[in-house]
């Protein structure tokens, strides 16, 4: 019985790599060709090449494709290495295996209506196969590589060089994080609308007055003053880009003279009132021409504050029902503020959030809780979305950078659905959870490096230099680059969070080392 078990184990060991290769091939085919509903038709070479050249340059999709094909290169390297192939022959085999398999898959995708062949998939898949082979070679030589790392960690200059390289990577990440939430590439052709979309399919029922649009992020005290006396901005704020009282006769004029009049768009009887602009679901307001100058001003500062008084007629409205929108239709927008049940929703176009502002959108629940009008100021400064209203007088803040952006990146990296959407809701654990997730992933390596260097027989001054660099300099420089890249304000709480993560990680690694070495 023992011999039988041993022979079975040997057979499994001998065929482990081929079995793993079959699993890798199955995963690739399943991930790239589902739902397997092919519609074959005659395809000329010219049409084939034209279709194949199309594709989105999505960095997350590029990374996913590399990860998808890495097992192919890894397992193929293991099989051919066991057969005694040279490294050059193995490399050529892995390269052309990834290339030919991708060509096959991409060609078949042209007969799948829900799929699209892409030259970028061809590049990333082939690269993934090569990276997988490189991972196999590293794994085979892992003991030598680990020993090299151990010896290098005994030399302070190499440790500081490693810390500097990692710091450079963090600074590049900070720049990317800040750029991902800036207001860029807004469409200058969009109209300003109140109460609906341009396509008239997202109506909001209620009344509005005192609309102000400011191309800067107001501080909270100023926001409170404007809620109490909206017309004070006419005399003391150059950043005021529009002020529509929305009272009296139509059309409604912008008292700053910068934007065109708001004109009633009707699908039924007019809904105007003297005290406020009323929306009955069949009519809404829109500027006669696009508000291109306003859009340019908002892009220049990449910030805005919007003051408005809203009185909903129904807390069951959804869609979200459009209160204010700079958009073309329900799927392409620069900015939208709307009602979803009793909550207030904001969608804004940035490189991260996409053309529909859905990755993510920001949601403030329990906003429409009374039948009377609610004055509010909604503030976007890139780093955070803040809301203050006349009912609660409290500030509701959703921190966008770095936590929410990083979490969205991770979701896009592991989710292959191109229509990925998400909602960040004020309250609960969102702010601190996203922040802690980000700083844990980013600064744990720094804590590990701090723990390793603290146990070396170096001089006291060397340990102080490395400890100071790890604990304070790295999180501080990261935050400085983050705020400089976005033009935001330094937030000491984020620096402190990074320091705590590094310190806790270092302490845990030291304790683990002591326990492992204890007799």
N, C-alpha and C positions, 0 to 999 in steps of 0.2 A: 504493500500500500504506500509505503514511504517512497519507493522508487517511482511509482506512478505519479505521485504528487510532484516529485522533483522533476520528472520528465515534462509534465504539464507546465510547470513553472518555467522550465528552460525554453519550451516552445513559445510560451507567451513572451518571454524576454527576447527571443530571437525574432519574433514577428511584431514586436511592440511598435517599432518605427513604421513598418508598412501599414499597420492598422491605424496609427495616428495620421498617416498620410491620407488614407481613405476618408477618415473623419474630417480632415481639413478640406478635402475636395467636396465632400457632401455639404459642409457648411457654406463654402464659397458658392456652390451651385444654387443652394436653397436661398441664400441671401441676395443673389444677383438676378435670379430668374423667376422668383415668385411673382405672380400667382400661376405661372406656367400656362397661361391662356394665350397660346400663340395664334397669330393670324398671318399665315404665310401668303405671300404674293410675289409676283415677278419684280425683281429689283436689279436695275442696271448698275454697272460699276460706278458711273458718275453719281447717281442718286445715293449709292452706298457710301461713297466718300463724302458727299455733302452732309448726309445725316450724321456720319461718324464724327465730323469736325465740330459738331455742336456740343456745348456743355457748359455748365456753370463753374466758375472758379471759386468754389466754396472750400475754405481751408479746413473746416471740420470734416467735410466729406473726403477731402484728400487724406487726412489723418486716419479716418475710419478705413479707407481702402488699404492703406499701408498695414494697419493692424489686422485686417481680414486676411491678407496674403502672407503675413509673417509665418504662420504655422506651416504653410506649404514649403517655404524655403528652409525652415528649421528641420522638418522631417525628411525632406529630400536630401539635405546635407548629411543627416544621420545615416540614411540608407547607403548613399554613395560612398561616404567615408568608410563604412564597414566593408565595402567591397574593394577598398584600396585605391579609389580614384584620387588623382592629384587635386590640389586645391584649385588650380586653374580650370581643370575639366569640370569640377563640381560647380564652380562659379558660373561657367558658361551654361551648364545644365539648368541651374536655378534661374538664371536670367531668362533663358529662352522658354523655360517651363511657365514662368509667370507671364511672359509676353504672349505666348501662344494660347494659354488658357484664357487670358483676358481678351484676346482677339476673338476667340470662340464665343465667349460670353457676350461681349459687346455686339458681335454680329447677330446673335440670337435676340438680343434686346431690341433690335430694329423691328422685330415681328411681334413685340409686346407693346400694346397701346399705352400701358402705364409706365413703361420704361423708356429711357433715352440713352443711346450710345454716346460716349464722350471720350475725346482724346485725352482728357485729364485723368479719367479712370484708367486708361491704358498706361499712362506714366506712373500713377500712384500704385497701381497693382503690381507692376513689374518691380518698382522700387521696394514694395513690401516684401516680395519674394527674396530680393537681395538682402534686405535688412534682416529677414528671418534667418538666412544663411549666416550672416555675420553674428547673429545672436547665438547660433549653434557653435560657431568657432570659439566665441567668448566662453560659452558654457564648458566646452571641452578643456579650455585652458584656464578655468576659473581659479584654481588654486594658485597658479602663478600670478594671475592678475590681483587676487586678494592680497597675496604676499607683497606685491609691489605697492599696493595702497597702504598696507600696514607700515612698510618701511618709509614711505613718503610722509606719513603722518607723524613721524618722529622728527621731521625737519621743519622748524618754524617758517622758513621762507616759502616752502611748498604749501604749507597749511594756509598761510596768508594769501598765496596766489590762488588757491582753490576758493577761498572765501571771496576774493576779489572777482573771480570769474562768475561765481554764483550771484554776487551782488550785481554784476553787469546784466545777468539774465533777469534778475528781479527788476532792474531799472527799465529794461526793455518791456517787461510785462506791465510795469506801471504806466509807461507811455501808451501802450496798447489799450489798457483799461480805460484811461482817461479819454483817448480818442474815440472809443467805442460808444460813448454816451454824449458826444458833442452834437450839436445841431448843425448838420451838414447835408448838402445835396437836397435841401427842401425844394419842392416843385414850385416854381414862381407862377404857375398858371392857375393856382387854386383860388377860389373865392372864399370870403369869410361868410359863414352861414350860422344862423341861430334857429334852433327848433327842428332841424331835419338835415338829411344829406342832400346833395345836389340832385340825386336820383329819386328823392322823395319817398324812400322806403325805410327810413328809420325815424319816424315822427316822435316828437316829445310833446306832451300836453302839460301846459302850465303857463306861467308868466315870468318875464325877466325885466330887470332894469339895472341901470348903473353899471354898464360894462366898461371896464378899463383894461387896456393891454399895455404892459410896461416891459421894455426889453432889458430888464435887470432883475436880479433876485433880491427882493426887498428883505430887510431885516424884520424880525417879528414885531417890534414896537412900531415901526412905520406901517406895517400891514394893518395893525390894530387901528392906527390913526385914520388910514384910508377907509377902513370899513365904517368908521363913525362919521367921516366927512369926506366923501369921495372927490368932491370938486377941489380939494386943497392941492391935488396933483397938477391942476392946470397952471398954477402959478409957481410951483417950486420944484418941478421935476422935468428936466430935459428928456429923460428916458421914457416919458409918457408918449406912446405911439397912437393911442386911440382912446376916446372917451365918448361913448354913446349913452346919454341918460335914458333913452328908450321910453320917453314920456311925450305926451302931446300928440300932434298930428304926424302922420306918416308922409313921406319917407323919413326915416330917422337919420339925423346928421351926426357926424363926428365933430365934436366941438373943438378938437385940435386942428381940424382942417387937413389932416394928413391922409385920411382914408375916405373912400367914396361912401355915398349914402347907402343905408340898408333899406332894400325895397321888398315889399310884400310879394311872395310867390304863393299863388293861391290854387287850390284844387276845390274850392268851395267858397263860402262866404268869408268876408274879412273878419279877422279876430282882434282888431286893435282896441285898446282902451286908453283912456287919458293917463291913468296912473302908471301903466306898465305895458310892455309889449306882450300880447297874449297869443298863445299857440294852441289851436284846437285839434291838431292832428291832420288837418287838411290844408293848412297854410303855414308858411315859415318865412324867415327873412334871409336875404342874401345880398351881397354887394353886386352891383351891375357888372363890374369888371374885376379881374383878379387883383388881389392886394399884394402885388409884387414888392413894393417898397417895404411894407411891414415884414414880409418874409425875409428880405435882405437884412433888415435891422436885427431881427431875432437871430439870424445866422451869425452876425458880427459878434454878438455878445455870448451866444450859446446859452442864454439864460432868459427866463421870462417870469413875470408875475401877472396873474389875471384876477381882477376883482369883479365880482358879479353878485347880484341878488336874485335868487331863484325861488320860485314858489311852485312846487309840483302839484298837479291836480290828481295824481294817481301814483301811489307808491309801488304798484305792481308793474310799472313800465320796464321794458327790457330791450335788449338789442346790442349794446346799450342804446337807449333812446338818446338822440343827439341834442345836447343843450347848446354846445358851440362846436363848430368844426371848420377846419381848414383842410378840405379834402376834395377828391374827385368823385368817389363813390364809396360803398362800404368796405372796399379792399385796398384803397390807396389814399394815404393821408399824410399831412404834415403834423397835425395836432387835432385831437378830439377830446372833449369833455362831455360825459354823458351820464345817464342814470341807468343803473342796473338794480331793479327792485328798490330797496331803500338805501342803496349805496351809490357813491360817486366814483366814476371811472375816468382815468386819464390814459390816453394813448398818444405817444409822441414818436415821430420818426427819428431814429439815429442809426448809425452803422450796425449797432447791436440789435436794436428792436425791430428793424426791418421796415418795409414800405407801409405796413399796416400797423406798426407800433404794438405788436402783439407778443414780442419776445423780450421782456414781458410787458404786460399792462399793469397799471397801478390802481388799487381798489381800496376805497375808504368806506367800510360798512357803517350802517346805522346813521347815515347822514341825513336822509329825508325822514325824520321821525316826528315832525310836527306839521300841522296844516298851514301854518303861517309862513311868510317869506324868511329865507335864510341868507344873510350876507356872508360871503366867504372870500378868501384870497388863497389862490393856489399858486405855489412857488416852485419853480424848477431851476436848480443851479448845477445840474449835472451830477453832483455828488449825492443829492437827496431830492426827494419830492416832499414838500411840506404843505399842510393844509391848516388854516385857522378859520373858524366860523363864529358867527355871532351867538349861536346857541350854546356851545360848550365853552368858548373862549380859550380852549386848550389847543396846543400845537400838536398835530399828528404828523409824524415824520417817518418816511420810508427811506432808509439809506440805500443808495443805488450802487455806489462804488466804495469798496471793491467787492463786497460780499455778493450782492444780487447778480452783478455782471459775471463774477467767477462761477457762481452756481449755474447760471444760464449757459455759460461756455461748457461746463461739464455735461449738462443735459444734452446739448447739441452734439457733443462729442460721442456720446453713447447711444443717442437716439437717431435712427436712420429716417425718421418721418420728416419730410421737408416742410410739412405744415405744422411743425412744432409750435405750440402756443403755451403760454403760462401766465399766471396772475400772481402778483405779489400783493398781499393783503396787509393793511396796517393792523397792528395788534398781534397778540400771541407771541410766538418765538422768532418771528421772521428776522428782525434786525440783528439780534445777537447771534442767532443760529447761523445766518449767512456769513456774518463777520468771523465767527469762530471757525467755521468750516474753511474759509479762505486762509486765515492766518495759521491754522493747523497744517494745512497742506503745504503752504509756502515756507513757513519758518521752522518746521520740524527738522529739516536737514541742517539748519544752522544750529539748532539745539544739540543735535547729535555730534556735530563738529566741535561744539563747545565742550561737551562731555569727554570726548576723546582727548582733546588737547589739555584738559584740566588734570589728567592723570599722567602726563609726561613729566619727566625729570628736567624741566626747563627752569630758567631763572624766573624769579618773581615778577620782574618787569615784563618779560615775554608773555607770561600768563595774564598779566593785567592788560597788556595791549590787545591780546586776542579776545579776552573776556569782554573788554570794553567795546571792541569792534562787533562782536557777536550780539551782545545784549542791548546795546544802545545805538551804535552807529548804523547797523544794517536796517532796523525798523524805522529809524528816523530818516535816513536817506531815502528809503523806499517811499515813505509818506510825502517827503518833500518833492520828489519827482512826480508823485501822483497828483499832488495839488498844482504843481507847476505846469504839468501837461494839460490840465483841464482848466487852469485859472481859478482854482477853488481856494478855500481856506484850510489851513492846517488843523487837523483834529487830533488833539493829544490822546483821546481815548483809543484811537486806532494804534498809535505808537505804543501805548501801554499794553494793549492786547497782544501785539507782536512780542514785546518784551516778556510778558507772562508765559506765552507759548514756548519761547526759546528757553526760559529758565526752568519751566516744569519739565520739558523734554530732556534737558541736560541733567536735571536732578534724577529723573527716572532711569536714564541710561547709566548714570553713576551707581545708583542703588542696585540696578540689575547686575552690573559688573561685579560689585562687591559680593552679592549673594551667590553669583556663579563661581567666584573664586574662593568662597568660604569653604573650609574643610568640613 
